[in-house]
Amino acid sequence: MAERFERLGWRSRSSSWYGYEVGTTWCEVELEPSDGQDVLMNGVVAPSRFDDLAALLTRFGASYTLELYDENDNLLRESNR
């Protein structure tokens, strides 16, 4: 998954034995392998670019659930595929 982000010009670096940090000016996320082909992704995205991240994951053919929270841990938006 990290390679897909890299091909689009995102920064990427290994952050653990299997995990990667990927980022761009509007998003910084940690990618950790999960069961099977699943990837756990958590981090920060500019609220105005939330839909852009969802579109990118759709373009990658990934199944996902994205949640956007405010500073008080209130769920603001959710998107899934």
N, C-alpha and C positions, 0 to 999 in steps of 0.2 A: 504494500500500500504506500509506503514511504517513497518508493521509486516513482509511483504515479504522480505524486505531488512534486517531486524533484523535476520530472519532465516538463512540468508547467512553470518552472522557475522558482518554486518554493525552496527555502532553506531546509536542510535536513541534516541531522546528526544522530549518531547512536547515543542513547541515554541509559541503556542497561544491556544486559546480555541479549535481550530480544526486542527491546523497545526503541522507539525513535521519537525525536522531537521534530516536528515540521512546522514551518511558519512562513508567513508573509507579512506585509505591513498591517493587515487587518485581522489576522488570525494566528494564534500560537496553540498548537495541540500536541499532546503526547499520544503516541500510538503504541498499544501493548497487545500482543497476540492473546487471543482467548481460545475457547474451544473450537476445534476444526479450523475453518477459514475465517472465523469471526475476529474482528479487531475492536478492542475497547479504545475509544477516543475520548479524551477529556482535555479541557483547556479553556481558552478565551477567544471569543470572536466578537468583532464589532457588531453591535445589534443591527446596524443598518445593512450588514453584509450576511446576515443569518441565512437568507434565501439563496445567496450565492454559494455558500458552503453546501447547502442541501442540493442545489443543482449540480455542483461538482461531484458529490458523492453519487448522485443518480447517474451522471455521465460515466463514472467509474464502474457502474453496475452493482454497486454495493447496496445491501440492505442496511437500513440504519434507523435509529431514533435519535433525534437531536432535541435537546431541551435548552432553553435560554432562561437563566435566572437573573434576578437583580441582586444588588448588594445585600439585601435582607433575606436572601434565599427564597424569594417568591417566584414561582414559575410564571414567566411572561409569555413564552411561546413554545410550541412543540411541533415538530415535523417528523414524519416517518415514512418509510418505504419498505 
